[in-house]
Amino acid sequence: MKIMHVADLHLDSPFKGMMKQSKAIHKQLIQAPYQAFERCVSIAINQEVDFIVIVGDVYNAEKQTIYAQNFFMNQLTRLNKAGIPVVLNHGNHDYLRPDKKSPIYPDNVYAFLSEDVEQFDLTSKNQETVRFYGFSYLQKWIKERKSQEFPLNPRETDYTIGLLHGALADGQAKDAGNYAPFTVQELVSKQYDYWALGHIHQAGVLNSVPLIQYSGTIQGRHRNELGDKGAYIVELTKNSPAKNEFISLAPILWQSATIECQQDWQANDIVQQIEQVIANYRSEAEASSQSQILTITLSNGQRLTQELQEQIEKGELSFAFETSGVEVDVPFVAVAKLYLTQNMTLDAFQYDENLNQSFHAASQRLIEGNAYDDIMKDLFQHSIIQNWLPEFKDDEELKHSIIESAQQLMIQTIGFDIKEVTHED
């Protein structure tokens, strides 16, 4: 039996950060999740999968555009005509409000519409039976351990599959406690044949037998969601471990590259190095038919002249690779961000173990905890921000830039090269 496991489509993603840089690329990004899911459906039909499971966050927000709703229904209808059942749940982004009427899906769709763990019993084309367990979010956060509410496998069907949109409870994921936290052992103990996970945007296997895995998102939404994105085709066979095959879907990949500055470099040397990076990614884009958006870091910026550093900091280097107002061919290669870092290595405090631990602990609280929200709360609640820039509150790009700048400032202010520190006996 073959199952297509996909999650975190995030249709309607605004990609607002790129809108300020390039309207043409922003337009491509807006369409990318739709293209990715349409391709996903085509692959499922061509490979004659028995079922598709969609594990939450079909949409990027609780309120969806007509365009996104119509598109998604059309894709479900394609699967219906091909005789492929769809099992889906709703996640923390597209949660179902209790005071709002539930969506009406085509006949081939089996949707979990409750926060209670429910089940569907279905039969494949080869007359193999499978039971799906799952639940949907009816609110933005679920702090309860929903994994503990899934029943032990009753072995009343040939296969048993769990759908869970949530995060590991051991601190490996941001705000894990707010999103139906679970442990791998809790899932293993249920003795299911397969666990289809959603919420984390990086595909990854958490356990081999039984197979427990995130399919990741289908299209990276910002520069921190690097590399290829897609879905899994999972093959289940009685008395054998499940097999998985990653299917690439993303039309656009976010990539990062680092260029180490040299002592005698002038402006043209830096431009030439960046052009070489772009050329390399252009070859990759043409080979894969996937566009590439780059974040380029110029490390060891202290080796450059002060004048050149200041010019780069003012954005003069970015102007050389500006794509605003320029139409782009597909696949394209574009530079989204250029950073200059001055000996920005996170081992800058290795000369003092306690200081190093404190630095990393503070960084983790900003990244994973509530410290960032607490610090920025007054600013985000200001009437001007709420009326004119409400999206700032959920702007991951802004958060990443602020945290990164804070780390740079700390290291530049009190960080020393270990060779510069004199230890007394």
C-alpha positions in Angstrom: 0.0 0.0 0.0 1.3 3.4 -1.0 0.6 6.7 0.9 1.5 10.2 0.0 2.4 12.1 3.2 2.3 15.8 2.9 1.9 18.6 5.4 2.3 22.4 6.0 1.2 23.6 2.6 0.7 27.2 4.0 -1.3 28.4 1.0 -1.8 32.1 1.2 1.7 32.7 2.6 2.3 36.5 2.1 6.1 36.4 1.8 6.0 40.1 2.8 9.7 40.5 3.3 10.5 39.8 -0.3 7.7 42.2 -1.5 9.9 45.1 -0.4 12.9 43.8 -2.4 11.4 42.6 -5.6 7.8 42.5 -6.8 8.7 40.0 -9.6 10.3 37.5 -7.2 7.5 38.2 -4.6 5.0 37.2 -7.3 6.9 34.0 -7.9 7.0 33.1 -4.2 3.3 33.7 -3.8 2.5 31.1 -6.5 5.2 28.6 -5.3 3.1 26.8 -2.6 0.3 26.4 -5.1 2.6 25.0 -7.8 4.2 22.7 -5.3 0.9 21.2 -4.2 -0.5 20.9 -7.7 2.7 18.9 -8.6 2.2 16.8 -5.4 -1.3 15.9 -6.6 -0.1 15.1 -10.1 2.6 12.8 -8.7 0.1 11.1 -6.4 -2.2 10.4 -9.4 0.6 9.3 -11.7 2.0 6.9 -9.1 -1.5 5.6 -8.2 -1.1 6.0 -4.5 -3.8 4.5 -2.3 -4.2 7.5 0.0 -3.0 11.0 0.6 -2.6 12.2 4.2 -2.4 16.0 4.7 -1.2 16.7 8.3 -2.3 20.2 9.1 -1.7 23.8 8.1 -3.2 23.6 4.6 -3.5 27.4 4.9 -1.2 30.0 6.4 -4.0 31.5 8.5 -7.3 30.8 10.1 -9.0 33.2 7.5 -8.3 32.2 3.9 -8.7 33.9 0.6 -11.2 32.7 -1.9 -8.4 32.0 -4.3 -6.7 29.6 -1.9 -9.9 27.8 -0.9 -11.0 27.4 -4.5 -7.5 26.1 -5.5 -7.4 23.5 -2.7 -10.9 22.3 -3.5 -10.0 21.9 -7.1 -7.0 19.7 -6.2 -9.1 17.6 -3.9 -11.6 17.2 -6.8 -8.7 16.0 -9.1 -7.9 13.3 -6.5 -11.6 12.4 -6.2 -11.8 11.8 -10.0 -8.7 9.7 -9.8 -10.3 7.6 -7.0 -7.7 8.6 -4.3 -9.1 9.2 -0.8 -7.6 12.1 1.2 -7.3 12.0 5.0 -6.5 15.4 6.6 -6.5 17.4 9.8 -6.2 21.1 10.6 -3.2 22.5 12.4 -2.4 25.6 14.5 -2.4 27.9 11.4 -5.6 26.8 9.8 -7.4 25.8 13.0 -11.2 25.4 13.0 -13.0 27.9 15.0 -15.9 26.3 16.9 -18.2 29.3 16.0 -17.5 28.9 12.3 -19.0 26.3 10.0 -16.7 23.5 9.0 -15.6 23.3 5.4 -17.5 21.0 3.1 -15.1 18.7 1.3 -15.5 16.4 -1.7 -16.7 12.9 -1.0 -13.2 11.4 -1.1 -12.0 13.6 1.8 -12.0 12.3 5.4 -11.3 15.2 7.6 -10.8 15.2 11.4 -12.9 18.1 12.6 -12.6 17.6 16.4 -9.9 18.2 19.0 -10.7 14.7 20.3 -8.8 11.8 18.7 -11.1 10.2 16.2 -10.7 7.4 13.5 -11.5 6.5 9.9 -11.5 3.0 8.6 -10.8 2.8 4.9 -10.0 0.1 2.3 -7.3 0.4 -0.4 -7.7 -0.5 -4.1 -6.1 -3.9 -3.2 -8.7 -4.5 -0.5 -6.2 -3.8 2.3 -7.8 -2.2 5.4 -6.3 0.7 7.2 -7.4 2.8 10.3 -6.4 6.4 10.5 -6.3 8.2 13.9 -6.1 11.9 14.2 -7.5 15.2 15.5 -7.6 18.9 14.5 -6.8 22.1 16.2 -9.8 24.2 17.3 -7.6 26.9 18.6 -4.1 28.3 17.9 -2.4 26.4 20.7 -2.8 22.9 22.2 -0.8 22.4 25.3 -2.2 19.0 26.1 -0.3 15.8 25.3 -2.6 14.6 22.6 -0.2 11.8 21.8 -1.3 10.1 25.1 -5.0 10.2 23.9 -4.3 8.0 20.8 -5.4 4.4 21.6 -3.1 1.4 21.6 -3.3 -0.3 18.2 -6.3 -2.6 18.4 -5.1 -4.5 15.3 -8.5 -4.6 13.8 -7.2 -3.6 10.3 -4.3 -4.5 8.2 -2.6 -1.2 9.0 -2.9 1.6 11.6 -1.7 5.1 10.9 -1.5 8.2 13.2 -1.7 11.8 12.0 -0.2 14.3 14.5 0.4 17.9 13.9 2.7 18.8 16.8 6.2 19.3 18.2 8.6 17.2 20.2 8.3 17.8 23.9 12.0 17.7 24.7 12.8 21.3 23.7 14.2 20.5 20.3 11.5 22.6 18.7 10.5 26.2 19.2 7.5 26.6 21.6 7.1 22.8 21.7 4.8 23.0 24.7 2.2 25.0 22.7 1.7 22.5 19.8 0.4 19.2 21.0 3.8 18.1 22.5 4.8 14.5 22.2 7.8 12.2 22.7 8.9 9.6 20.2 8.6 6.9 22.9 4.9 7.8 23.4 4.3 7.3 19.7 6.3 4.1 19.5 4.3 2.7 22.4 1.1 2.9 20.4 2.4 0.2 18.1 1.1 1.9 14.9 2.5 1.0 11.5 3.2 4.6 10.6 3.1 8.1 12.1 2.6 11.0 9.7 3.8 14.2 11.4 3.2 17.9 10.6 4.2 21.3 12.0 8.0 21.2 11.7 9.0 22.5 8.2 12.1 20.3 7.8 11.6 16.8 6.6 13.1 14.3 8.9 12.8 10.7 10.3 12.4 10.5 14.1 12.2 6.7 14.3 12.7 3.9 11.8 10.6 1.0 13.1 7.9 2.0 13.3 8.5 4.8 10.8 7.8 8.2 12.4 8.6 11.2 10.3 7.9 14.8 9.4 7.4 15.4 5.7 8.3 19.1 6.2 6.7 22.0 4.3 6.3 21.9 0.5 7.8 25.4 -0.1 10.3 27.2 2.2 8.8 30.4 3.4 11.9 32.4 4.4 15.7 32.3 4.4 15.8 30.1 7.5 14.0 27.3 5.8 16.9 26.2 3.6 17.1 23.5 1.0 14.7 21.3 -0.8 11.1 20.8 0.4 8.5 18.3 -0.5 6.6 15.2 0.6 7.1 11.5 1.2 5.7 8.5 -0.6 5.5 5.7 2.0 5.1 2.1 1.1 3.6 -0.2 3.7 4.0 -4.0 3.5 2.8 -6.6 6.0 5.5 -7.9 8.3 8.1 -5.5 6.8 9.4 -2.1 7.8 7.8 0.9 6.0 9.8 2.4 3.2 9.9 6.1 2.4 10.9 8.1 -0.7 11.3 11.9 -0.5 9.6 13.7 -3.4 10.9 17.2 -4.3 8.1 19.7 -4.8 9.4 23.2 -4.1 9.7 25.5 -7.1 12.0 27.9 -5.2 14.8 27.0 -2.8 16.3 29.2 -0.1 20.1 28.8 0.1 22.9 30.3 2.1 26.5 30.8 1.2 29.5 32.2 3.1 32.4 34.1 1.5 35.5 34.7 3.7 36.9 38.2 3.2 40.6 38.5 2.6 43.0 41.2 3.9 43.7 43.0 0.6 40.2 42.8 -1.0 38.7 45.8 -2.6 35.1 46.4 -3.7 35.5 44.7 -7.1 37.0 41.6 -5.4 33.9 41.1 -3.3 31.6 41.7 -6.3 33.5 39.1 -8.3 33.3 36.6 -5.5 29.5 37.1 -5.2 29.1 36.8 -8.9 30.9 33.5 -8.8 28.5 32.2 -6.1 25.5 33.3 -8.2 26.9 31.6 -11.3 27.3 28.3 -9.4 23.7 28.5 -8.1 22.5 29.4 -11.6 24.0 26.2 -12.9 22.2 24.3 -10.1 18.9 26.1 -10.9 19.1 25.3 -14.5 19.8 21.6 -13.8 17.0 21.2 -11.3 14.5 23.7 -12.7 14.3 25.1 -9.2 14.9 28.8 -8.6 17.4 29.8 -5.9 17.1 32.7 -3.4 20.4 33.3 -1.7 21.6 34.7 1.6 25.3 35.5 1.4 27.4 36.2 4.5 30.7 38.0 4.2 32.7 36.6 7.1 35.7 38.2 8.8 34.7 41.6 7.6 37.2 43.2 10.0 39.9 42.3 7.3 38.4 44.9 5.0 39.1 48.7 5.2 36.8 50.7 7.5 35.5 52.6 4.5 34.6 49.5 2.6 32.9 48.0 5.7 30.8 51.2 6.1 29.8 51.1 2.5 28.6 47.5 2.8 26.8 48.2 6.0 24.9 51.1 4.3 23.7 48.7 1.6 25.9 49.9 -1.3 27.0 46.4 -2.1 23.3 45.2 -2.2 22.6 47.7 -4.9 24.9 45.9 -7.3 22.6 42.9 -7.1 19.3 44.7 -6.9 16.4 42.9 -8.6 13.6 45.4 -7.7 11.5 46.3 -10.7 13.3 43.7 -12.9 11.3 40.9 -14.4 12.9 37.5 -13.8 13.1 34.4 -15.9 12.3 31.0 -14.4 14.3 29.4 -12.9 16.0 32.5 -11.5 18.8 33.2 -9.0 18.4 36.2 -6.7 20.3 37.5 -3.7 17.9 38.2 -0.8 20.3 39.3 1.9 23.9 40.3 2.2 25.5 40.2 5.6 28.9 41.5 6.8 30.1 39.8 10.0 33.2 40.7 11.9 34.8 37.6 13.3 31.2 36.5 14.1 31.9 33.1 15.4 29.8 31.8 18.3 33.0 30.4 20.0 34.1 34.0 20.8 33.6 33.3 24.5 35.4 30.0 24.7 38.0 31.5 27.0 35.5 31.5 29.8 33.2 28.5 30.1 30.6 30.2 32.3 30.4 33.3 30.1 30.1 31.0 27.0 27.2 29.0 28.6 25.5 32.2 29.6 25.7 33.6 26.1 24.3 30.5 24.5 21.6 30.2 27.1 20.5 33.8 26.5 20.6 33.2 22.7 18.4 30.1 23.1 15.8 32.0 25.2 15.5 34.6 22.5 15.2 32.0 19.8 13.0 29.4 21.5 11.4 31.0 24.5 9.1 34.0 25.2 11.9 36.5 25.8 11.7 38.0 22.3 7.9 38.5 22.6 8.3 40.0 26.1 10.9 42.5 24.9 9.0 43.5 21.8 5.5 43.5 23.3 5.3 47.2 24.0 6.5 48.1 20.5 4.1 45.7 18.8 1.1 47.0 20.9 1.8 50.6 19.9 -1.1 52.0 17.9 1.0 53.0 14.9 2.4 49.5 14.6 -1.0 47.8 15.1 -2.7 50.1 12.5 0.0 50.2 9.8 2.4 47.4 10.4 0.5 44.6 12.1 2.4 41.9 10.3 5.6 42.8 12.2 4.4 40.8 15.2 4.7 37.5 13.2 7.5 38.5 10.9 10.1 35.7 11.3 12.6 37.6 9.2 12.4 40.6 11.5 12.8 38.3 14.6 15.8 36.5 13.1 17.5 39.8 12.1 17.0 41.3 15.5 18.4 38.3 17.4 21.3 38.0 15.0 22.1 41.7 15.4 22.0 41.3 19.2 24.4 38.4 19.0 26.8 40.4 16.8 26.7 43.4 19.1 27.4 41.2 22.2 30.4 39.5 20.6 31.7 42.8 19.2 31.4 44.5 22.6 32.7 41.9 25.0 33.9 39.0 22.8 37.7 38.5 22.6 39.7 36.2 20.4 41.0 33.5 22.7 44.6 34.3 21.7 44.1 37.9 23.1 43.2 36.8 26.5 46.0 36.6 29.1 45.5 34.0 31.9 47.3 34.5 35.2 48.4 31.5 37.3 
